[in-house]
Amino acid sequence: MLHITDNDALTPAKDHDDVPEPAPLSRLDLNLLVALDALLTERSVTRAAERLHLSQPALSASLSRLRTHFNDPILARRGNAYELTPLAFRLIENTSTALASARRVFESQATWAPTESVREFSIYGSDYGFVTVGKVVSELAAERAPGVRFSFMLHNPTIVEDAANRLRSVDGMVIPHGHVTELPFADLWRDDWVALVAESNDEVGATLSLENMAASPWVMNFQTRSAYTSAARQVQQLGIEPRTVVVVESFLSMPHFIAGTDRVGLIQAALAPLALKAGGVRVVALPFEPTPLVNALWWHPSHNHDPEHAWMRSLFAEAGRIVEEGAHHSG
């Protein structure tokens, strides 16, 4: 557990009497941040204490200090249960981000060897990125750094739009170019788009025609102003407004919504073998030249000089080459 006490805090020396007092943070026990995160997550002193393996009186004492610091109840009783106050709701995201950043600071080491590391790297992405480059990265790490762990977390439009801030508290995001800008990145692999139709769909031949595209119902992955696929955008640029009947935020689930129907969908070529394994669908060509996907790993500049992070980036670069060669399906 992270811990910093009054005696451990570094208090700047005062050269003049008019120098203001140090910020309150220097007088706080960093364990309060751990307690606050558990209380905001569990919304119960009992459950939060169990999560942290503390006694209820100990956690109640932490809650009392937090209430004094924020001048807010944090947890307010409503009948037989507790609810978060409006301030507590505002603290949720900042607390988890601050806790993750603090852990990263205190987990840093002057010397580091992959074979001895027990670091956990957290990566945002889609299921597309996880079953391709993420799968290979985890396999390479298991061979070279068995104590290292990866946490792959699904992104969403809100996270992508706020990437510059979200990436402060995680190690990276795997996403194609076109959604994130002005952050460090490493290109991983290029991919193409293909179409999926049901095996039973006799209206579509080896290529999905423009007429098929206009007449068929569609299964789409994301469909908002900021969340879209480049191929879907190209379809619209051809003057075809897809008649969307299903929107799924998962590329791997798409075959299940197409099999046995007259629906069509777009999927990355690297996922085509997995789509076919799901059964009931076939892969067909598009009637236009889709803009290739350039998938990249993005991270916050604060990680640039972190040797552990640099090792992780090299692992992703190697995994990207393996995916580009199509060897990720064979393991």
PyMOL commands that set and color helices and strands:
alter all, ss='L'
color gray80, all
select helices_A, chain A and resi 24-27+31-42+45-52+56-70+86-107+114-116+127-144+157-161+163-166+210-215+230-237+254-258+269-278+301-303+307-324+327-329
alter helices_A, ss='H'
color red, helices_A
select strands_A, chain A and resi 75-78+81-84+120-125+149-154+172-176+185-191+193-198+217-220+243-247+264-268+281-284+293-298
alter strands_A, ss='S'
color yellow, strands_A
deselect
rebuild
show_as cartoon
